[in-house]
Amino acid sequence: MHQTYNGMPAGELLSVAWQKSRRSNPNGNCVEIAALPDSGGIAVRNSRDPDGPALIYTSDEIAAFVLGARDGDFDNLIA
């Protein structure tokens, strides 16, 4: 795999297994995440645009987000 960078085409991440939430709806309105090889972080893509840009985060950044979501830190953003 080539060097990963924020905003790279998700379609270039060939050796990853994309995963979506069980809470995603059948219309495909969700994001998908994938662990990058060699502890290279976590990639996030829009499921409706699987070849579009991927956001690349460190494992620590994803952990902070998940824990914040679990604690309700972002509940005010959901209508």
ABEGO torsion letter per residue (X at the ends): XBBBBBGBBAAABAABBBBBBAABBAAGBBBBBBBBBGGAEBBBBBAABAABBBBBBBAAAAAAAAAAAAAGAAAAABX
